[in-house]
Amino acid sequence: MARIFKRGKNWYVDYAVDGRRVRKSFGKQKKVAELYLKNVEVKIAKGEELNPRYDFISLNDFIAKYLEYCRDNKSRASYKTDLSRIKAFQHFLRNKGIRKLEGITPVVIEEFRSLVLRTSSATTFNHYLTLIKAMLNKAIVWRNLKENPLKDVKKLKSLNARQVRFLTTEEISAILSKSNDLMGKVVKILLYTGMRRSELVFLTWDDIDFRNKLITVQSKPEVGFHPKSHRPRSIPINPGLEQLLLDLPQRGKYVFDDGNGRPLHCRDYYTNQFAKILRSAGVKNANLHTLRHTFASNLVMAGVDLRTVQELLGHSMIKVTERYAHLSPDHRTRAVNVLKFDQDGTNVAQNEFLGG
């Protein structure tokens, strides 16, 4: 039972934790002691730990532990990206002589920010900051740290925000005209589904439900594949995609199989082949991921709501999907062309864009 008492001129709070007596002195500050006692009583009522024990490990040991967590809980691509950024940050800390987690302070992060901005953008620094904060939050969960010293550090505002690049109809036609049979099918599947390249590489025939016309993107831990969000999602199969899939030969487990139950190619193969096609077609400022942007952008321009697009893409936050809420110049032009006012200010135009 917690209690407050006075001995001599000093006030004390006395309580038990795991069978141990704890006594804290507050000097002559009775009100502070009373507030502390109320906090102790609330925690006891909630069943919370009063004096949690912490395992303060070295910075290097924690980073090794966190990287192991990332390898087991993130997609292969996300893990590789995190590994590269963490190693760069670890190298910076080592040069600063910082050996403990508590040494990662806002001042240290300001110095790191200045270093990053010498060669990279504000967006790149924001990626670093998000990752470092996530690391420290995990340290709190693991009782390696009491609180996150960077909780009040804000992201930088990017002055180089650009609209998402997506392909025009003419560019898609040019790309398909320069594609061989395999890459033509790959391009069309990615345009129809918005899948990431790894999701395509590890797509199996068991993931395709022709009866209900659905593709399920899901983890395959036996080969180390996980969707970026680690959550499965379903993508409807439209008639064009259905015919394309039905025409594909089923050589094995995977949709693109080498005949021995393994993916036909790694993801980098498709990236490199697509880069060659883009050069041949004269399409600039694009890459394989642009097909995913094209899928999403065309859905938005066709009037599909952002929540639905978010589900189809597998984004964990709607904020990520909102970058697709832009329209092509032609779409905007048609939007304002529906306005035609008569002398009394009435819009007399036939609203084909909004009402069609």
Kinemage of the C-alpha trace (Angstrom):
@kinemage 1
@onewidth
@group {chain A} dominant
@subgroup {mainchain}
@vectorlist {calphas} color= white
{ca met a 1} P 0.000 0.000 0.000
{ca ala a 2} L 1.365 3.417 -0.957
{ca arg a 3} L 1.515 6.150 1.666
{ca ile a 4} L 2.973 9.586 2.351
{ca phe a 5} L 4.619 10.516 5.643
{ca lys a 6} L 6.850 13.131 7.195
{ca arg a 7} L 10.059 12.492 9.073
{ca gly a 8} L 11.757 15.486 10.564
{ca lys a 9} L 11.408 18.278 8.040
{ca asn a 10} L 11.199 15.999 4.969
{ca trp a 11} L 8.251 14.339 3.210
{ca tyr a 12} L 8.443 10.785 1.857
{ca val a 13} L 6.388 8.475 -0.350
{ca asp a 14} L 6.553 4.812 0.568
{ca tyr a 15} L 5.279 1.900 -1.560
{ca ala a 16} L 6.063 -1.698 -2.561
{ca val a 17} L 7.242 -2.952 -5.969
{ca asp a 18} L 7.544 -6.711 -6.547
{ca gly a 19} L 7.889 -7.307 -2.819
{ca arg a 20} L 10.505 -4.558 -2.410
{ca arg a 21} L 9.938 -1.435 -0.338
{ca val a 22} L 10.597 1.812 -2.197
{ca arg a 23} L 10.959 5.086 -0.322
{ca lys a 24} L 11.438 8.411 -2.126
{ca ser a 25} L 12.249 11.690 -0.445
{ca phe a 26} L 10.786 15.011 -1.632
{ca gly a 27} L 12.372 17.292 0.956
{ca lys a 28} L 9.986 19.948 2.187
{ca gln a 29} L 7.780 19.750 -0.937
{ca lys a 30} L 4.638 18.104 0.427
{ca lys a 31} L 2.502 18.925 -2.638
{ca val a 32} L 5.019 17.293 -4.976
{ca ala a 33} L 5.042 14.207 -2.758
{ca glu a 34} L 1.223 14.112 -2.817
{ca leu a 35} L 1.176 14.336 -6.632
{ca tyr a 36} L 3.734 11.571 -6.872
{ca leu a 37} L 1.650 9.411 -4.499
{ca lys a 38} L -1.462 9.892 -6.663
{ca asn a 39} L 0.514 8.866 -9.752
{ca val a 40} L 1.727 5.732 -7.961
{ca glu a 41} L -1.832 4.851 -6.881
{ca val a 42} L -3.147 5.285 -10.455
{ca lys a 43} L -0.438 3.021 -11.842
{ca ile a 44} L -1.138 0.386 -9.192
{ca ala a 45} L -4.858 0.522 -10.040
{ca lys a 46} L -4.083 0.063 -13.744
{ca gly a 47} L -1.634 -2.737 -13.115
{ca glu a 48} L 1.211 -0.751 -14.637
{ca glu a 49} L 4.832 -1.160 -13.652
{ca leu a 50} L 5.985 1.470 -11.180
{ca asn a 51} L 9.723 1.188 -11.743
{ca pro a 52} L 10.290 -0.663 -15.027
{ca arg a 53} L 13.763 -2.093 -15.428
{ca tyr a 54} L 15.810 -1.130 -18.464
{ca asp a 55} L 18.485 -3.030 -20.322
{ca phe a 56} L 20.844 -0.306 -21.478
{ca ile a 57} L 22.857 -1.957 -24.248
{ca ser a 58} L 25.505 -0.431 -26.473
{ca leu a 59} L 24.559 1.389 -29.663
{ca asn a 60} L 26.205 -1.249 -31.857
{ca asp a 61} L 24.434 -4.099 -30.054
{ca phe a 62} L 21.093 -2.346 -30.421
{ca ile a 63} L 21.609 -1.678 -34.125
{ca ala a 64} L 22.478 -5.343 -34.695
{ca lys a 65} L 19.316 -6.305 -32.808
{ca tyr a 66} L 17.167 -3.848 -34.787
{ca leu a 67} L 18.539 -4.997 -38.143
{ca glu a 68} L 17.670 -8.573 -37.215
{ca tyr a 69} L 14.140 -7.395 -36.437
{ca cys a 70} L 13.939 -5.626 -39.826
{ca arg a 71} L 15.173 -8.704 -41.679
{ca asp a 72} L 12.478 -10.852 -40.049
{ca asn a 73} L 9.587 -8.383 -40.287
{ca lys a 74} L 10.063 -6.318 -43.435
{ca ser a 75} L 10.133 -7.076 -47.128
{ca arg a 76} L 13.502 -7.828 -48.672
{ca ala a 77} L 13.527 -4.504 -50.519
{ca ser a 78} L 12.628 -2.504 -47.386
{ca tyr a 79} L 15.277 -4.336 -45.389
{ca lys a 80} L 17.978 -3.542 -47.951
{ca thr a 81} L 16.999 0.130 -47.943
{ca asp a 82} L 16.942 0.284 -44.130
{ca leu a 83} L 20.284 -1.515 -43.918
{ca ser a 84} L 21.946 1.014 -46.225
{ca arg a 85} L 20.579 4.007 -44.311
{ca ile a 86} L 21.308 2.578 -40.865
{ca lys a 87} L 24.894 1.761 -41.831
{ca ala a 88} L 25.388 5.320 -43.101
{ca phe a 89} L 23.965 6.751 -39.861
{ca gln a 90} L 26.022 4.323 -37.764
{ca his a 91} L 29.187 5.445 -39.581
{ca phe a 92} L 28.325 9.075 -38.797
{ca leu a 93} L 27.781 8.268 -35.100
{ca arg a 94} L 31.033 6.306 -34.934
{ca asn a 95} L 32.956 9.281 -36.309
{ca lys a 96} L 31.287 11.458 -33.651
{ca gly a 97} L 32.405 9.056 -30.937
{ca ile a 98} L 28.821 8.239 -29.918
{ca arg a 99} L 28.549 4.779 -28.347
{ca lys a 100} L 25.192 4.912 -26.541
{ca leu a 101} L 21.565 5.264 -27.663
{ca glu a 102} L 21.174 8.232 -25.333
{ca gly a 103} L 23.810 9.983 -27.425
{ca ile a 104} L 21.364 10.382 -30.330
{ca thr a 105} L 20.114 13.861 -29.462
{ca pro a 106} L 18.397 16.627 -31.466
{ca val a 107} L 21.754 18.418 -31.717
{ca val a 108} L 23.372 15.305 -33.200
{ca ile a 109} L 20.513 14.955 -35.672
{ca glu a 110} L 20.955 18.587 -36.742
{ca glu a 111} L 24.590 17.821 -37.569
{ca phe a 112} L 23.562 14.697 -39.452
{ca arg a 113} L 20.937 16.701 -41.346
{ca ser a 114} L 23.578 19.186 -42.484
{ca leu a 115} L 25.741 16.313 -43.699
{ca val a 116} L 22.886 14.683 -45.644
{ca leu a 117} L 21.789 17.964 -47.251
{ca arg a 118} L 25.245 18.522 -48.728
{ca thr a 119} L 24.570 15.854 -51.333
{ca ser a 120} L 20.889 14.920 -50.994
{ca ser a 121} L 17.414 16.451 -50.775
{ca ala a 122} L 15.174 17.248 -47.825
{ca thr a 123} L 13.100 14.217 -48.761
{ca thr a 124} L 16.124 11.963 -48.313
{ca phe a 125} L 16.788 13.398 -44.855
{ca asn a 126} L 13.124 12.884 -43.945
{ca his a 127} L 13.473 9.204 -44.852
{ca tyr a 128} L 16.459 8.983 -42.513
{ca leu a 129} L 14.592 10.770 -39.725
{ca thr a 130} L 11.554 8.491 -40.009
{ca leu a 131} L 13.779 5.422 -39.781
{ca ile a 132} L 15.845 6.729 -36.848
{ca lys a 133} L 12.693 7.646 -34.902
{ca ala a 134} L 11.274 4.176 -35.564
{ca met a 135} L 14.494 2.643 -34.234
{ca leu a 136} L 14.330 4.660 -31.025
{ca asn a 137} L 10.634 3.889 -30.545
{ca lys a 138} L 11.467 0.195 -30.810
{ca ala a 139} L 14.241 0.730 -28.249
{ca ile a 140} L 11.599 2.005 -25.834
{ca val a 141} L 9.417 -1.063 -26.437
{ca trp a 142} L 12.426 -3.298 -25.825
{ca arg a 143} L 13.314 -1.390 -22.625
{ca asn a 144} L 16.650 -0.294 -24.046
{ca leu a 145} L 15.661 3.375 -23.738
{ca lys a 146} L 13.334 5.343 -21.467
{ca glu a 147} L 12.073 7.892 -23.992
{ca asn a 148} L 12.608 8.999 -27.571
{ca pro a 149} L 14.911 12.039 -27.553
{ca leu a 150} L 13.808 12.896 -31.106
{ca lys a 151} L 10.064 12.942 -30.469
{ca asp a 152} L 9.884 16.696 -31.062
{ca val a 153} L 12.190 16.797 -34.102
{ca lys a 154} L 10.165 17.697 -37.208
{ca lys a 155} L 10.618 16.707 -40.823
{ca leu a 156} L 11.912 19.239 -43.292
{ca lys a 157} L 9.564 20.842 -45.780
{ca ser a 158} L 10.554 19.742 -49.245
{ca leu a 159} L 10.917 22.551 -51.769
{ca asn a 160} L 11.240 20.087 -54.628
{ca ala a 161} L 7.871 18.380 -54.455
{ca arg a 162} L 6.912 17.063 -57.867
{ca gln a 163} L 3.868 15.417 -59.323
{ca val a 164} L 4.057 11.681 -59.727
{ca arg a 165} L 5.282 10.647 -63.170
{ca phe a 166} L 2.843 8.473 -65.105
{ca leu a 167} L 2.805 7.293 -68.697
{ca thr a 168} L 0.607 8.729 -71.420
{ca thr a 169} L -1.341 6.540 -73.848
{ca glu a 170} L 1.219 7.340 -76.551
{ca glu a 171} L 4.119 6.361 -74.296
{ca ile a 172} L 2.463 3.063 -73.377
{ca ser a 173} L 1.958 2.261 -77.063
{ca ala a 174} L 5.601 3.086 -77.815
{ca ile a 175} L 6.791 0.896 -74.926
{ca leu a 176} L 4.677 -2.077 -75.991
{ca ser a 177} L 5.896 -1.731 -79.583
{ca lys a 178} L 9.502 -2.107 -78.381
{ca ser a 179} L 8.808 -4.959 -75.940
{ca asn a 180} L 9.420 -8.641 -76.618
{ca asp a 181} L 6.737 -11.200 -75.815
{ca leu a 182} L 7.746 -11.637 -72.146
{ca met a 183} L 8.181 -7.951 -71.335
{ca gly a 184} L 4.988 -7.062 -73.184
{ca lys a 185} L 3.067 -9.365 -70.847
{ca val a 186} L 4.922 -8.019 -67.799
{ca val a 187} L 4.117 -4.416 -68.741
{ca lys a 188} L 0.431 -5.155 -69.277
{ca ile a 189} L 0.075 -7.094 -66.005
{ca leu a 190} L 1.678 -4.267 -64.023
{ca leu a 191} L -0.543 -1.701 -65.756
{ca tyr a 192} L -3.641 -3.770 -64.962
{ca thr a 193} L -2.725 -4.459 -61.314
{ca gly a 194} L -0.357 -1.772 -60.016
{ca met a 195} L 1.761 -4.486 -58.427
{ca arg a 196} L 5.322 -3.868 -57.342
{ca arg a 197} L 8.048 -5.734 -59.210
{ca ser a 198} L 8.724 -8.179 -56.336
{ca glu a 199} L 5.010 -8.910 -56.085
{ca leu a 200} L 5.038 -9.881 -59.750
{ca val a 201} L 8.180 -12.009 -59.429
{ca phe a 202} L 6.670 -14.077 -56.600
{ca leu a 203} L 3.099 -14.200 -57.952
{ca thr a 204} L 1.905 -17.823 -58.064
{ca trp a 205} L -1.010 -19.439 -59.825
{ca asp a 206} L -2.480 -20.205 -56.398
{ca asp a 207} L -2.719 -16.437 -55.853
{ca ile a 208} L -5.122 -16.161 -58.802
{ca asp a 209} L -8.790 -16.943 -58.274
{ca phe a 210} L -10.364 -17.058 -61.717
{ca arg a 211} L -13.791 -17.983 -60.312
{ca asn a 212} L -14.052 -14.848 -58.173
{ca lys a 213} L -11.781 -12.869 -60.497
{ca leu a 214} L -9.281 -11.831 -57.831
{ca ile a 215} L -5.507 -11.758 -57.440
{ca thr a 216} L -4.260 -12.003 -53.854
{ca val a 217} L -0.906 -10.446 -53.057
{ca gln a 218} L 0.376 -12.182 -49.936
{ca ser a 219} L 3.508 -13.170 -48.037
{ca lys a 220} L 5.553 -16.224 -48.963
{ca pro a 221} L 7.860 -16.617 -45.967
{ca glu a 222} L 9.328 -19.825 -47.335
{ca val a 223} L 11.131 -17.778 -49.998
{ca gly a 224} L 11.567 -14.626 -47.896
{ca phe a 225} L 8.939 -12.569 -49.737
{ca his a 226} L 6.540 -10.175 -48.012
{ca pro a 227} L 4.437 -7.345 -49.443
{ca lys a 228} L 5.777 -3.987 -48.324
{ca ser a 229} L 3.015 -3.562 -45.735
{ca his a 230} L 3.188 -7.254 -44.729
{ca arg a 231} L -0.587 -7.354 -45.216
{ca pro a 232} L -2.347 -9.304 -47.961
{ca arg a 233} L -4.548 -7.446 -50.421
{ca ser a 234} L -6.829 -8.391 -53.298
{ca ile a 235} L -6.853 -6.915 -56.791
{ca pro a 236} L -9.889 -7.528 -59.034
{ca ile a 237} L -9.223 -9.107 -62.423
{ca asn a 238} L -10.850 -7.204 -65.282
{ca pro a 239} L -11.607 -8.875 -68.650
{ca gly a 240} L -8.392 -7.658 -70.280
{ca leu a 241} L -6.213 -9.016 -67.493
{ca glu a 242} L -8.218 -12.252 -67.318
{ca gln a 243} L -7.607 -13.019 -70.988
{ca leu a 244} L -3.923 -12.162 -70.626
{ca leu a 245} L -3.506 -14.547 -67.677
{ca leu a 246} L -5.461 -17.342 -69.359
{ca asp a 247} L -3.173 -17.116 -72.386
{ca leu a 248} L -0.019 -17.535 -70.273
{ca pro a 249} L 1.522 -21.036 -70.212
{ca gln a 250} L 1.547 -22.646 -66.768
{ca arg a 251} L 5.088 -23.988 -66.527
{ca gly a 252} L 5.219 -24.302 -62.762
{ca lys a 253} L 4.298 -22.794 -59.422
{ca tyr a 254} L 4.886 -19.172 -60.392
{ca val a 255} L 3.088 -17.194 -63.077
{ca phe a 256} L 6.541 -16.522 -64.516
{ca asp a 257} L 8.268 -19.806 -63.657
{ca asp a 258} L 11.594 -21.248 -64.814
{ca gly a 259} L 10.024 -24.703 -65.148
{ca asn a 260} L 11.512 -25.933 -61.862
{ca gly a 261} L 9.220 -24.244 -59.395
{ca arg a 262} L 11.325 -21.089 -59.109
{ca pro a 263} L 10.739 -17.511 -60.310
{ca leu a 264} L 11.837 -17.123 -63.922
{ca his a 265} L 13.879 -13.992 -63.209
{ca cys a 266} L 14.844 -11.784 -60.266
{ca arg a 267} L 13.229 -8.381 -59.949
{ca asp a 268} L 16.351 -6.562 -61.202
{ca tyr a 269} L 16.104 -8.422 -64.517
{ca tyr a 270} L 12.731 -6.825 -65.244
{ca thr a 271} L 14.035 -3.422 -64.131
{ca asn a 272} L 17.020 -3.628 -66.476
{ca gln a 273} L 14.995 -4.938 -69.405
{ca phe a 274} L 12.416 -2.192 -68.975
{ca ala a 275} L 15.156 0.442 -68.888
{ca lys a 276} L 16.380 -0.801 -72.288
{ca ile a 277} L 12.839 -0.657 -73.653
{ca leu a 278} L 12.395 2.915 -72.427
{ca arg a 279} L 15.576 4.003 -74.187
{ca ser a 280} L 14.509 2.282 -77.381
{ca ala a 281} L 11.020 3.852 -77.206
{ca gly a 282} L 12.412 7.300 -76.426
{ca val a 283} L 10.501 7.546 -73.120
{ca lys a 284} L 12.368 9.584 -70.507
{ca asn a 285} L 12.156 10.107 -66.749
{ca ala a 286} L 10.481 6.750 -66.156
{ca asn a 287} L 11.251 3.310 -64.733
{ca leu a 288} L 9.442 0.061 -63.973
{ca his a 289} L 7.752 1.603 -60.920
{ca thr a 290} L 6.213 4.214 -63.234
{ca leu a 291} L 3.787 1.484 -64.353
{ca arg a 292} L 2.436 1.401 -60.777
{ca his a 293} L 2.090 5.186 -60.814
{ca thr a 294} L 0.286 4.934 -64.159
{ca phe a 295} L -2.166 2.366 -62.772
{ca ala a 296} L -3.020 4.600 -59.803
{ca ser a 297} L -3.122 7.888 -61.690
{ca asn a 298} L -5.479 6.550 -64.345
{ca leu a 299} L -7.818 5.209 -61.675
{ca val a 300} L -7.942 8.621 -60.007
{ca met a 301} L -8.504 10.400 -63.324
{ca ala a 302} L -11.347 7.992 -64.048
{ca gly a 303} L -13.055 9.059 -60.823
{ca val a 304} L -12.087 6.192 -58.507
{ca asp a 305} L -11.960 7.429 -54.902
{ca leu a 306} L -8.620 7.565 -53.077
{ca arg a 307} L -9.641 5.040 -50.411
{ca thr a 308} L -10.250 2.404 -53.068
{ca val a 309} L -6.958 3.251 -54.781
{ca gln a 310} L -5.240 2.967 -51.400
{ca glu a 311} L -6.617 -0.555 -50.932
{ca leu a 312} L -5.626 -1.630 -54.428
{ca leu a 313} L -2.071 -0.350 -53.975
{ca gly a 314} L -1.694 -1.729 -50.459
{ca his a 315} L -0.709 1.591 -48.868
{ca ser a 316} L -0.860 1.581 -45.080
{ca met a 317} L -1.610 5.340 -44.957
{ca ile a 318} L -3.949 7.399 -47.134
{ca lys a 319} L -1.358 10.193 -47.082
{ca val a 320} L 0.839 8.136 -49.410
{ca thr a 321} L -2.038 7.639 -51.839
{ca glu a 322} L -2.923 11.329 -51.894
{ca arg a 323} L 0.049 12.069 -54.130
{ca tyr a 324} L -1.999 10.507 -56.956
{ca ala a 325} L -4.796 13.032 -56.531
{ca his a 326} L -3.532 15.057 -59.440
{ca leu a 327} L -5.002 15.209 -62.918
{ca ser a 328} L -3.438 15.241 -66.333
{ca pro a 329} L -3.412 18.625 -68.136
{ca asp a 330} L -5.960 17.308 -70.657
{ca his a 331} L -8.244 16.200 -67.839
{ca arg a 332} L -8.080 19.627 -66.226
{ca thr a 333} L -8.765 21.349 -69.532
{ca arg a 334} L -11.917 19.306 -70.065
{ca ala a 335} L -12.966 20.126 -66.521
{ca val a 336} L -12.928 23.906 -66.984
{ca asn a 337} L -14.352 23.709 -70.503
{ca val a 338} L -17.707 22.609 -69.061
{ca leu a 339} L -18.185 26.157 -67.751
{ca lys a 340} L -20.244 28.445 -69.987
{ca phe a 341} L -22.211 31.279 -68.403
{ca asp a 342} L -25.038 33.299 -69.930
{ca gln a 343} L -25.751 36.953 -69.210
{ca asp a 344} L -27.399 36.332 -65.830
{ca gly a 345} L -24.537 34.116 -64.660
{ca thr a 346} L -26.209 30.723 -65.165
{ca asn a 347} L -23.962 27.883 -66.309
{ca val a 348} L -25.723 26.638 -69.429
{ca ala a 349} L -23.045 24.207 -70.620
{ca gln a 350} L -23.791 20.510 -70.948
{ca asn a 351} L -21.716 19.086 -68.091
{ca glu a 352} L -20.220 16.150 -69.942
{ca phe a 353} L -17.171 15.883 -67.709
{ca leu a 354} L -18.965 15.880 -64.357
{ca gly a 355} L -22.279 14.344 -65.348
{ca gly a 356} L -21.202 11.807 -67.958
